[in-house]
Amino acid sequence: MRKQGVILVIATLMAVILCGAVSAADSSDAGGEAGLLDVNSSDTGLVDPIIGVEVNYEYQDDNINPEITVTDSNNASINFTKTYDQAFQGYRLNFTYPGVVNGTLFKIMVKAPGYVTQTQNVLVNQDGTDPNFYGSATFNMKATANYKLGRQITAIANQKLNFATADDVLCITTAGLAYRNGVTTQDCLEGILNGAYGYITYGKGNLLTFQSARTDPLDFCFIVRRGNSLTAAFFKNGSLTPAYVGTFSSVTQTLWDKTLKPKLGKNAFGYVSLASAWKEGLSTDILRQAAYHGHVCLGTLSGQAMVSLLLKYYPPGVYGDSGELEATSYRAITVPGNSDDDAYIYSLDLTTGKRSWVGYNTAADNMAGFIRWCSSTNLGTLIIMRFNEDAVVNLFKQETGIKAYSGIASELKFNAWLINKLENDPDSLVEILYVFENITPAIHNNLTGGVNSKQVVCDALGLDMDYILGLGLTNVADQKVATNYNTGSLTPEQIKDIGKRAAEEAIKLFKESGIDLKDYVDSSKLTVFTTAGYVRVNGQVMDMTMDGIYEILGSRLSRATLLPVHNARYNPLYFQFTLVQNGTYISKTLTYDPETGNFTAKNGSSCGIDQVVMYNPPYDALIAWLWHNHVCGGSSPGYLITNYIYQNFPLGDDESYALIGNSISCRDDIYSYLLGISPGSGTYFSQRMTKDTTGNDILVISVYDSKTKTRRVAIINWQNPTFQGDYNSYEEYIKLYWGDYSSPNLKSPPVISLTADTWVTEEEWNQIISGNALDVIKGIPKRTKADLIKIQGGTLTPNSGSNQGSSSNGSIYGSGTNMYGGSVGDSGVNVSAATETTTSAGSKAGDAGKSYEVTKAGAQGTDDTPWGTYAVVGVLSVLALAGVGFFFKGNLFGG
């Protein structure tokens, strides 16, 4: 009985400890990590905890350095050293902890890309005469559902296509921004990369992602090239059974009509045209731009020809308005709906949110205007180009004898011909119609809705040719002088070596600050920002540097740890290494000098996105900030507006978004990128207007139903949140992104309302996108969908079919309430996977400890059971087991 009494006392103590442990909220990703050298422990002298951690992965070939965090029972982080014990085949964690006794509990959290984060509660105890306290834990890491899907589909594709025997491999997917079960799908990309065993990498540029809406199907298309032959395996909406396995070569009209188009869905032409352009050797940065647009076509390639001619005849030299983040060398004024818009917006970083692009429907056709502005002289040059579709099509017929657009086969041949022209004779694809010099600030502002002391001074006219030609300026288009550039000759391995050398140089720089960066390999605490992926050095794309960075530090985009920052093609190549440590960030930047092949180093950041990484932004918010190329207060509302649109204007079958920006701000880059819309697809328009014109009416959202030919439009009104006290606005906004409105710093929440909400005819829509959109909509009567269908002479029928894709643009084959009544997290917001927590009895490193597992998500258990309930059940269970002596058969304490 005395032994049972002792057992009951010990069991009670253990249960009380357990109650305290499981009632605390799961610790966030902060605190002690290898490299924070605050310990000096060994087995021979100090009385310190030593915990052995074994980490196993569901996919045994995953060689990932796990990110480990140690906290005490009060969730206070603990600094420790992490060393790999070859004999134990695990990690040895050494640290000091005052007042440690037998049964002291520590929480060990293990995190790895593509895997569910796990936490175990580990009890430490002394063993015999050894004064140290030992504990151990084994983590059998479980792959996330999306990572597993990426691995499985890649394995099946490999079985079907045999990557090893192919000359090249390509994957095109909607994964990344598309949601699956309420979360973003970057883990699918991680699964593809790991499951392809080096055949697919970011450096090779053979993982292409469509700019997707959250509601898009999760599709995967793998293509292998053997000589000139292309074979594809297509998986629709996450299915493990391929919808199509067969040729992408010599595509006949019958194969297209009967098989490819119905099986591949709305992106069918995107998959086939991208694969064909890849086979033709189109550069990887342009392939990514085409994937952003949705396909390869005349407009896409002509837009790239405009980029080439602009840099050839009117190169940059003065980089916009000195000192302003949104400044660029060029501004663009165009007419949306032609695919060329997406080319220069992408390749020259002329996004609307940086006030670099304005476009809505004016009378100009296939025209694009560029202003090269010089802030020192306060004057600019206006260059107006166009691609003359008829002339290009006739030239193709003249040179090849083939009629463009006479079928799918002729269009793919047309694209191949265009790629050759783009590389060798871009002048043949584009006409430079007008060049006007000495453009004054007044002209600049009239066209773009320019700013004076950060205020919009007038409503933008856009590409108003009547206004431009009425200025009486002299056209000097025939006086252009070419600037010759030398093309580099670096091999892919030499370019990869630039990335490796940058990583190794960063390791040296951090070492000088007492930090061993090697301890952060594969860690989410280390983020590398780079212009690689966008910029060219001596005309060469720098993608392979990303493989070099990954090889040394394990950083890559699918892990949100190697982040390509949107930049113009002509900007410098840099690598910014940012380490989050103890609630602060340390950044060091290396800029590559193509003349010497060396790096120029500086302390600090170059892109400004490092300011938010420590606050755990949602993956898609981070990717949208990369598109904007920096973080600022103006961009912060964009993600909340995106969430509102998805919640209140959800897309049904056959429906798609279009948007008109009116009160243009940095936030436009965020929601325009995340809604899967773009100027080149004719789904994004920007008429920059003054505050006096718009008030708080920031945009017009449209939902078009291609089945019923109906369109809903609404004017969205935005009011900023207000904060108080000592706060960081980025941290507060990111809390709102995750649906957390409990911050004491939040004085008043943001409010979104609808100024107007009605249904319009296509004639009315054409008026809306031609200027003065707000006034036009406010003059349209309030209607229902049924009202509009009656006006159009039809009948209301249920929706059916798939969502409408973007318009072809040069291809015949392309495709009001307070928003905070409920949580943003209730509908579609990226949520993290549940963590797992277990408690292990103390044992010496390497010994098998007894454990039981409790699965938890946040502060609740499964089925929303409060953790207090689990704690009570745990106490009763432990006491009951102790009463029958269950724990001590061959017990730990003798007797």
N, C-alpha and C positions, 0 to 999 in steps of 0.2 A: 504493500500500500504506500510505503514511503517513496518507493521508486515512482509509482504512478503519480504521487503528489508532486514530485520534482518535475516529472514530465508535463503535468498540467500547468505548472508555473512557467516552464520554458515555452510550452506551446502558446500560453496566453501572451507572453512577451513577444513571441514571433508574430502572433496574430495582430497585436497592437501595432508593431512595426509595419506589417503588411497593410493594415488599414490606412496608416499615414502615407504609405508609398502609393497605393493605388488611388487614394482620394485626390492626390495632387494631379494637376493638369500635366500632360506630357510636355517635356521641355522642348523648346524650339531649337533650331539649328544654330546654337551659339555656345561659346564657352571653350573649354580646354581642348586643344588639338595638338597633335605632334608638332614639335617645333617650338612650343612655348616652354623653354627649358627652365623649369622652376623646381627641379628635383635633383636628387643625387643619391639614389637608392641602390642597394645591392643586397644580396642574400646574407651578407656576412656581418653587418653591423647595425644599420638603422632599423628601427621598428616601424616599418612603413607597409602600406597595402601594395600588393603585387597581384594583378589580375591577368589571367591568361584568357585571351579571346580567340576562338577559332571561328573563322568565317567561311562558310560553304555557299556556293551559288547553285541555283537551280540548273543553270547551264554550266556544266563543269569546265567548258573551255573558255569561260569568261575569266580573264586574268585582270581583275580590278583591285586597285588599292583602296580598301574601304575607308571611308571617313568616319572616325570614331570620336564620340563625345562622352565625357565623364562628368556627372553631377552627383551631389550628395542627396540625401533624402529631402532636403529643403529646396532642391533644384538649383543650388548654387554651383556654378561651374568650377571645375578643378583642372588645373594645369598638370600635364603629365608628359612622360616620354613614351613613345611607341617604338618598339623594336620588334623585328620579326625573328622568332625563335625557330630555327630550322628543325631542331629535335622535336619540338612541340607541334610544328607545322601550324603555328598560329602567332598571334601578336601578344607581346608582353607589355603591359601597361604598368609603369612605376610612377608613384607619386607620394607626396607627404600629406598627412591629414591629422590635425591635432585632435587628441581625445579618442582615437580609434580604439575600439574594444571588440571582443568576439561578438559577432552578430551585427556589426555596423553595416548598414546597407548603402550601396552605391548604385546609381543608374548608369548603364552603359547603352548608348545609342549608336547604332551602325547604319550608315547610309551609303548607298552605291547607285550609280546611274542605271536606270532600268529596273530597279528593284524597290520593293516596299520597305520603307524605313522601319527598323525594329528597335525596340527598347527592352532590355532585361534588367531586372533588379537583382543585384548580386550581393550576397552576404559574404563578408570576409571573416576568417577565423585563423587562429594560430594552430600550428601543427607540431605537436611534440615539443622539443626544446628550441625549435627555430623561432626567434623572436618576431619575425615578420608575419604579417597577416595576408592570407592567400584567399583568392576567389577565382572562379573560372566560369566561362560561359561559352556556349556554342551557338552560333547564329546560322541557321539554315535559311538563307535569304530566298525569298519568293519573288519571282519576276512579276512585274505589273502586267495587267491584262494586255495593255497595248504593246509592251515590249515583247511579250510572248507572241502576240499576233504578228509583229514584224519578223521575229525569228522564224515562226512557222511558215509564213507565206514565202519568205526568202528561201527556206529549205525546199519547199515544194517547187518553186520556180527553178531552183538549181537542178532538181531532179529532172524537170521537164526540158531544160535548156542546156545543161552541162556547161557552167561558166568556165571551167578549166580548159575546155577545148575551143573556146571562142576567142576571136581576135580582140573583141571589146565587149563590155557589158554596160547597160544603161538601165536605170530605174526612174520612172516618172510616177509621181503619186500626189494625192491630195492631202496626205498626212502632214501634220504639223499644226496648221491653223484649224482644220476641220475638227470638230468635236466627236467623241465617242463616249457614250454613257456619261455625258456632262463634263468631260475633261478634254484638254488639248491632247494631241496625239504625237508629240515629239518623241515619245518612247517607242513608237512604231519605227521612226527613223533610226533610233539607236539600235533597235532590233535588226533592221535591214543592214546597217553598217557592220555590226558584229557577226551577223549570220552570213555575210557575203565574204568574210575572211580576206579582205583586202582587194577584192575585185571591184568593189564599189566604195569610193571614198569622196569626201568633200574636195580634196586636192585634185583628184582626177576630173572633177566637175561632172561626174556621171550619176549624181543623185539630184534630180530636178523636181521641184515642188510647185504645183500650181498655187496661185494666190486664191485661197479657198475661203468661202463663207463657213461659219460654224456648222451650218446645216447641210453642207455638201456631203455626198456619200464618200466613204473612206475607200478609195480605189487604189490599186497598185498595178503598174504595168512594167514588166521586165522585158528587155529586148537584148538579144545577142547578135553581134555581127560576125559573120564568117565571110571574108572577102566583101563582096557587094550584096550579100544575102542577109536579110534581117528576119529573125524569128522572134515572136513575142509570146508571152504568157500574161494574160490579163485577169485580175481578180477584182470582182465587183463588190463594193460595200462590205469589205472585211470577210468575205467568204473564203474558206480554205480550198474550195473547188474552183479552179479557173473557169471563167466564163468563155475564154477563148485561148487556144494554143494553136499558133499557126504563123503564116508568113505575113510580114509587113513589106515584102518586096514585090515589085511588079503588081501592084494593087489594081485589079480590074474593077470596072464599074459594077459588075455583078457581085464580086466579093465585097465591095464597099456597101452596096445597097442591101444585099441579102444577109450579110454576116457582120462586118466590122461596125457599121453605123448602129445597128440595133443592139449588138452585144457590148460595145464599148461606151454607149451612152452619149451624153451631151459633150463630153470631152474627146470624142472619137477623132475628130480632125486634129485636135491638139496632140494626142499620142502619136498619130501617124506622121504628122508634119514635123514634130520635134525629132522623132526617131530618124526620119529621112534627112533632116538638116544635120543631125549629129553624124550620120554616115558620111555626109558631104564635107564634114570638117568645119562646120560653123563654130566659131570660138565659144568657149564655155560661158563667158560672161554674157554674150548675146543669146545663147541658149537659155540662160537663166532669165534674161529679160523677156524672151519669147514665152517662157513658162509663166512668168508673171502676167503677161498679156493673155495667154491661153492657147496660143498656136503660132506657127510661122506663116507669114503671108507677105504679099507685096507691101502693105502698109508698114509692117514691122521692119522689113529690110530696107525700105525707103527711108524710114525714120532713122535707122542706123546710118544710112548714107548722108542724111542731113547732119548727124553728129560728126561724121568724118569731114564733111565739107566745112562745117563751122570751125572745127579745130584746124583745118588746113588753111583756110583763107582768112579767118577772123579769130585767131587764137586768143586764149586768155592771157592776161598779163597783170591786170589789176583785179584783185579778188573782191569785188563788190564794195559795200559800205564798210569801211574800216571798223573792226572791233565788234560787229554784230554777228551773232551766231547764225542767223538766218540769211546772211548775205551770201550772194554767189556772184560769179563773174557775169552770168547771163540771166536774163528773164525771158520767159516765153509767153507769147499771146497767140492762142490758136482757136480752132473750132473743134470741139470734141466730136468723137464718132469715127475718126479715122485712126487706124492702128499706129500711125507714126507718133502720135502723142505719147504713147507708153514708152517708145524707144528713147526719146531724149529726156523725158521725165526720169526714167530709170538710169540711163547712162550718164547724164549730166547733173543728176540730183536736183532737178528743177521741180520740186514738189510744191503743191499749192500751200501747204501749211507754212512753208518758209517764204511765202510771198514771192515765189519764183515763177509761178505759172498762173495764168488767168485764161479761162476759156469758156465761152458759151456760144450759142448759135448766132453767128452773124452771116452776112451774105457770102463771105469768102468760102471757096471750095478747095479742099485738100491743101490749104495754105497753113504755114506756120511762121510766125514772126519771132525773131530773137533780138533782144536788146543787149548789146555788150556795153556795160556801163563803167565809166571811169570816175571814181569818187574824187580823185585829185583835181580833175578838170571840171567835174560836175556836168559832164557831157557824155553822150553815148552814140552808138551806131545801131541803127535798126536794119536788120537783115530779114527779108521775107523770101521764103522758099516754098516750093510745092513739089509733090510728085505728080507728074502728068500721067495718069493711069493709061489713058489711051495711047500715048506716045510710047510708054514702056511695053505695053502689050504688043503694039505693032512692031517694035524693035525685036521682041522675042520671036514673033512670027517670021520676021525678015531673016533672022540669023539661024533659026532652027527649023522653020517650016511647020511648026506646031502652033495650033490655035490655043491660047491660054483659056482656062476656064471651060474647056469643052468636056471636062470630066475629071474625076479624081486623079487619074494617071497624068493628064496634062498639067494639072495644077502642081503636082509634086515635081514634075520636070521643070515647070516654070520656077518653082522655089529654088531648085538646084541651080538653074541659070542665074537667078537673082543673087544667090550666095556668091557665085563666081564674080558677078559684076560688083558686088559690094566690096569684095576683097581686092579686086584689080582695077575697077573703073567706076567708083561711086558717082562720079560726075554724070554718068549716063543715066542714072536713076532719078536725079533731082535737078530741078531748075532753080537757079537763083534769080528771082524776078526783080527785086528791088533792093538797093542798099542806100540808105539815107544816113549821112553823117551829121554830127553836131546836133543830135537829139537833145533838147533841153529838158530840165526837170519837169516843166509844165507838160510837155508832150509825153514824157515817160509816165507821169502821174495820171494823165487822162486815159492812157491805154491800160495801165495796170491797177489803177486805184492806189497810187503810191502813198507813201507816208511822209509826214512832217512831224518831227518830235514824237514818233511812234503812233501818231494818229493818222487814220486814213483821210486823205484830203478831198477825195471825190469818188463818185461811183465809176467803176472801170468801164470804159467803152469796149474793151476787148479788141479784136482784130477788125476794127471798123475801117474798111478800105476807103469809104467816102471821106472820112475825117483825115486819114493818112494822106491820101492823094490830094486833098484840098489844102494841105499845108504849103504846097508850092516848093517842096524840097527837090534838090537835084539828085536824080538816080545815078549812082556811080557803080552799078552792078558789073559793068564791063571793065572796071579798073581793078579787079581783084588780083592779088598777088599771092602765090602759093608759098606756104611755109613747109619746108622739107624736114622730115623727121627720120632719124636713123632707127631702124628696127633692130632690136636686140637679138642675140643668138644664144641665150641661156638655154640649156637643156632642162627637161623636167626635174631631173635629179639636182641640178644646180639651183633651181628655184626652190625646191624642197629644202635644200641646205641653207638657204636664207632664213627660213623659218626655224630650223634647228639651231642655227647660230644665234638667232634672236632669243630663243628660249634659254640657251646656255649663257648668253650675256646677261639676261634677266636674273638667272640664278646667282651669278657673280655680284650683281648690284644689290640683291636682297641680302646676300651673305655679308656684305659690308655693313648692313644694318642689323646684323645678328640674327637673321632669319634664314633658315634652310628651306628654300623653295621646293626641294625634292620631297620634303615631307608632305607637300600638298598636291602631289601627282594624283589625278582623278578626282580632286576635291572640288566641291561646289564653292568653297571659300576663295578659290583662285579663278579669276576671270580674265581672259585675254580679249581685248578689243582690237580690231584691226581694220584697215581699209582694203586688205586683200579680199578679192572677190568682186571688187568694183573698180579699183584703179589698175592702170597698166603702167609698167616700167619699160620705157623704150618700145612701146607698142605691144609688149607681151603681158598676158594675163598672169597674175601672181597666185592663182589658186593653190598650187602645190606647196606654198609656204604653210598652208593650214595643216597639211599632212606632216610637215616637219615639226610644227608646234605640238601636234597630237602625239607624235612619236616620243617627244621628250617629256611633256607635261600632262598628256591625257586630256587635253582641252579640245572640245569640239562643239559645234552648233547644237546638235541633238541633245547635248547635256547642258545647254545654255551657259557654257563656260568658254567658248570661243565664238565671239560675236562680231560678224562683219558689219561695220558701220557704213551706212549709205554715204557715198562720196562720189564726186565727179570723176570721170575716167582719168583726168589729167592731174589729179591731186597726188600728194606724196604717199608712199607706202610706209605705214607705221604700225607698230605693235605696242599696245598699252597693257601692262601687266598690273592687275589690281588684286590685292589680297585683303580680305575682310578679316580683321583680327581684333578681338576684344571690343566689339561695337564700333570700331572705326575702320577706315579703309586706307591702304597705302598703295599709291600708284606710281609706276615708273614707265616712261615712254621711250621707245627706241624708234628712230626714224632712219630709214634706209637711204643711203646715198648711192645712186646708180653710177656716179662717176668713179667712186673709190671702192664700192662694194662693202663699205663699213657702215656702222651705225652711229648716230648722234643720240646721246642719252640725256634725259632730263627727268628730274623728280616732278611728279604731278601728272595730271591727266591731259588728254588731248580731245576727248569726245564728250566728257561730262555725263555719260550714262552711268559711270561708276557710283554716282551719288545715290542710286536707288537699289543697287544689288543687295545691300545688307538688309533691306526691308522686305525681301522675298516677293517681288512683283509677280503676278501671273505671267506665264510664259508668253501668251499672245500680246500682253501689254508691253513686255520687254521687246518682243520682235517689232512691234509697231514703233516703239521709241527708236529702234535701230533704223527703221525706214525714215524717220524724221531726222535722224543723225545726232540728236542730243535730247536731253531732258530739260524741261523748263516748266514754269508755272502755267504758261499758255497751253502746253500740250496735256497737262494733267487731267483736265475734264474729259478728254476724248474717250477714254475707256468707259467712263460712266455713261456717256451719251451712246456709245456702242451697245452697252448692256441694255439701255432703255429701248433702243430700236429693236433689238432681238426679242425683248420681252413683250413689247407692245405692238410690234409689227412683224410677228413671226411669219416666216415664209412657208406657204403650203405648196402642194404639187403645182408645177407649172408657173410658179411665181418667182420674181427676181426684184432686186432693189435697183433704184437709181436715186441720185442725190444731187441737190444743188446747194453749194455753199454760198452764203450771202455775207455774213459777218465773219470774214475769213480770219482764222487764227491758227496757231500751231496745232490746235486740237484737230483741225481738218485732216492732217496727215494720219492721225490715229484712227478715227472712225472710217475714213475713206479706205484705208489699207485693210482694216479688219472686216469690212462688209463685203469684200470680194468685188469691189467696183473700181473702175478706172476711166480716165478720159478716153483712152484708146478704144475701149469697148463701148463708148457712148453712154456710159452709166454714171459719170461724174462730171459736173459742170461747176464752174466757179465764176460768179460775178461779184467781185469785191465791192462792198458798199460801205458807206459811212455809217457811223453809229446813229446819226440823225435819221438815216433811212431805215435802218433795221431795228433799232432799239435792242431788245434781247432776243429777237427772232433770228436765230443763227443759221438755220438751214431748212430746206424742203426735202422731205423724204417721200419717195414714190415706191409703191409696190404694184408691179404689173403682172397681170394674169394672162399668159399667152393662150390659155384654153378658151377663156370667155372674152378675150380682147378688151379687158377692163383695167382701169388704172385708178388706184387710190393715192391721193396726195395729201400731205399734212405739213403745216408749218410748226416747227419745234422751237419752243422758247426755253432758254436756259438761264438759271440764276445760280451763281457760284455759291458754294458753301462758305461759311465764315468760321474762323478759328480764333481761339483766345489762349492766353498764357504763353508759356515757353514751349514751342512746338516746331517740328520740322514738317513743312507742307507736303513733301514727297511721302514721308511716312504716313501722314494722316490720309492722304489720297489713296495710298495703297491699302490701308485698312478699309476704306470705303469700297475699293475694288472687291475685296474679299467679303463684303457684306457686314463689316463690323462698324456699327455706329455708336459704340459704347464709349468712345474716347472722351475723356473730360475736356479735351481741347476743342472738341467740335461744338461750336456755339450754335450754329444753325445748319441743317443739312442742305445739300443742293436740291433744287426743285426744277423739274422739267414739266412743262405743260404744253398743250396744243393750242396755238392761236387760231388755227383753221384745220379742218379735217373733212375732206369731201372726195367725190369721185368725178373724174374729168374725161372728156373725149380726147382723142388723139389730136384733133385740131387745137383744142385748148392746151394740151401738153406742149405742142410745138410753139405756142405763144409763150408758155411759161419758160421754156428753155431758151427763148430768144431775147430775154432781158426783162427786168422789172418783175421778177417772178412773184415777189410778195404781193405787189399790187394786183397782178393778174389773178392770183389765187383768191385773194380777199374779195374780188369782184364776181367769183363763181358761186352760184347758189349751193347751199348745203344739200348733198345728195347721198343716197345709199347706193350700194352696188346694184340692187334691183332697179332703182331709178335710172341708173346709167344704162343698164341693159335694155330697159324699155325705150330709152332715147335712141339707142342704137338699133332698135328693131329686133332684138333677140329675146331669148328666154333664159332664165337663171337655171343652170344645171350644176351638179356637184363637180368639183375639180377632179381631175384624174391625170395620170401620166407623171413625167419627171419634171423637175425644176427647169425653167428656161435658162439657157446659158447666155453668154455675152454675144453681142452681134458679130457678124463675120468681119466687117471692115477690111475689105480687100480679098476676102475668100468666100467662095460660094459654099464652103463646107464647115466654116466655123460655127462655131456655135455662140385729251388734256387733263392729266392728273398729276399729283405729286408722286414721283416714281418711288418714293421711299415708304409707302405704306407697308411694303414687304421688303425682304432682304434681296439685294442683288444676287446673292448666292442661291436664291431659290430657283433660278431659272437660267441654266446654261453657263454660269460662271465657273471657271476652272477651279476645281477643288482638289486638294491633295489626297493621296491614297491614305487609308488608315494605317496607323502604326501598330506594331505588335509589342506587347510587354510581357516578359516572363521574369520570375524570381528564381535564382539559383542559390542553393546552399553553399557556404564557403568550402573551398577545397584548394589544394595546391595546384599551381598552374600545370595544366596538362592532365589533371585527374578529371574523371567524369563526375560532374556534380548532379545531384537530383534536382529536378525542376518541374514546375507546372506552368502552364501558359494561360494568360488572360489576354484576349483580343480586345483592343479598345480603339475608339476614334474620338479624339478630343476629350472632353470631360465626361462622356457618356459611354456606356457599354453597348453591346448589341441590342437592337430593338429599343434604343433610347432608355435603357435601364440605367438609373443613376448609379455612379460608382459607390456611393454610400451603401446602396443595397448589396452590391457585390462584397463590400467590406464586411457587412454584418454576416452575410452568408459564409464568408471566408472564416470569420471568427468562430462561428458555430461549428463549421466543418472541422477546423483544426482542433478545437476542444474535444469534439467527438472522437476524432482519430486518436488524439493523445490519450483519451480515457481508456482505450483498449490496447494502448501500447504499440500502435501500428508503426510509428516512426522508428522504433529502436530495436528492431530485430538485427543483431549485429550492430549495436548503436554506436554513434560517433564518440560518445563520452565514456564508454566503458561501462562495467557493472553487469 
